[in-house]
Amino acid sequence: MIRFENVTKRYADGTTAVDDLSFEVAEGELVTLVGPSGCGKTTTMKMVNRLIEPTEGRIYLDGQDIAETDPVQLRRRIGYVIQQVGLFPHKTVLDNTATVPHLLGVPRAQARARAAELLDLVGLDPATYGDRYPDQLSGGQRQRVGVARALAADPPVLLMDEPFGAVDPVVRERLQNEFLRLQSQVRKTILFVTHDIEEAVRLGDRIAVYGNGRIEQFDAPAAVLGAPATPYVADFVGADRGLKRLSVTRIESGDLEQPPVVHLDDPLPRPLDSRWAVVLDQEENLHGWISSEQAAHGKGRVRDHARRMEAWLPVGASLKQAFATMLQHDAGWIAVIDAAETGRFLGVLTPATLHEALRRSTAADAQDIARTDVELETVSSR
């Protein structure tokens, strides 16, 4: 969808902002451009909508050289979201969102109807927020309106320049979650500029790590964290890149242990071979857990003594979520379910198996094999 071919941007004073840049972004892919201030990432993004013209090289959008496209028409085909949002203060939220469709000749009523749909999509009820003005919104709400406005003309490409950088960390995380949910629905091709490696890792399908006007590594987040291509990349992502990798490593069924299991209608007493057992219903869905003491000395049925399961996650959740859930509930393990099948129990993840999953993921990327094919060395290995 977006292709850079040997693109250089050199200013009159001799400064080279971008140096011989070549890369491609596939349709529906979200690529994060990350690096320190002045490294060329924003210049790269602004060349896509011709806010900055390259000195050398070619940029293609959906196979067409953008140098041969009228810049005004080009920009109306590309959504653009910036940190300061740039909403018109004299227009309502609904009219701000409908701006680009209106410029493209869409009738006012149709443009406003589309704007209302998008406000709802980004989590702002148009009946509540549509008639408000930007200064009546919080920073996070204004950012959502900015995203909705960028999507209003249904552009194939979105350019996002540190869109969540001006809000506090709590709101920023909520906006990131909302944005990931939104992208799973609309699947736009996105260039997302950030200086925050954690944000880049969390959001990007691939990451372009910038040095001084050049891309030092262009790869999947797990690969950038697990196998930095250069000392510069290793230094930029940080010595704690193993911890950061938790957020991009997913729980797989092969990571799980199989504990003792009992069912709701099983009679008690029922001796267990461990300190606890997982309690399931008759459809093998997760219900809770029971201690060995309750199982061995209780009367009636398991359902009379089962405790509610607080620490659980669906398969596919990140290891970071798993670790956070263990800490939140002071739990030595979490249950993992198949959420697509109404909560069918798959197994449990313990701190030991979480660590093994992280090691397997890192080794799998390094060896270019499946996680299930990785053989881990241990202290007792011969």
Stockholm file with secondary structure:
# STOCKHOLM 1.0

chainA/1-382         MIRFENVTKRYADGTTAVDDLSFEVAEGELVTLVGPSGCGKTTTMKMVNRLIEPTEGRIYLDGQDIAETDPVQLRRRIGYVIQQVGLFPHKTVLDNTATVPHLLGVPRAQARARAAELLDLVGLDPATYGDRYPDQLSGGQRQRVGVARALAADPPVLLMDEPFGAVDPVVRERLQNEFLRLQSQVRKTILFVTHDIEEAVRLGDRIAVYGNGRIEQFDAPAAVLGAPATPYVADFVGADRGLKRLSVTRIESGDLEQPPVVHLDDPLPRPLDSRWAVVLDQEENLHGWISSEQAAHGKGRVRDHARRMEAWLPVGASLKQAFATMLQHDAGWIAVIDAAETGRFLGVLTPATLHEALRRSTAADAQDIARTDVELETVSSR
#=GR chainA/1-382 SS CEEEEEEEEECTTSCEEEEEEEEEECTTCEEEEECSTTSSHHHHHHHHTTSSCCSEEEEEETTEEGGGSCHHHHHHTEEEEETTCCCCTTSCHHHHHTHHHHHTTCCHHHHHHHHHHHHHHTTCCHHHHTTCCGGGSCHHHHHHHHHHHHHTTCCSEEEEESTTTTSCHHHHHHHHHHHHHHHHHHCCEEEEEESCHHHHHHHCSEEEEESSSSEEEEECHHHHHHSCSSHHHHHHHCTTHHHHHGGGCBCCGGGCBCCCEEETTCEECCCCSSSEEEEECTTSBEEEEEEHHHHHHCCEEGGGTCEECCSEEETTCBHHHHHHHHHHTTCSCEEEEEGGGTTEEEEEECHHHHHHHHHHHHHHHHHTSCGGGCCCCCTTCC
#=GC SS_cons         CEEEEEEEEECTTSCEEEEEEEEEECTTCEEEEECSTTSSHHHHHHHHTTSSCCSEEEEEETTEEGGGSCHHHHHHTEEEEETTCCCCTTSCHHHHHTHHHHHTTCCHHHHHHHHHHHHHHTTCCHHHHTTCCGGGSCHHHHHHHHHHHHHTTCCSEEEEESTTTTSCHHHHHHHHHHHHHHHHHHCCEEEEEESCHHHHHHHCSEEEEESSSSEEEEECHHHHHHSCSSHHHHHHHCTTHHHHHGGGCBCCGGGCBCCCEEETTCEECCCCSSSEEEEECTTSBEEEEEEHHHHHHCCEEGGGTCEECCSEEETTCBHHHHHHHHHHTTCSCEEEEEGGGTTEEEEEECHHHHHHHHHHHHHHHHHTSCGGGCCCCCTTCC
//
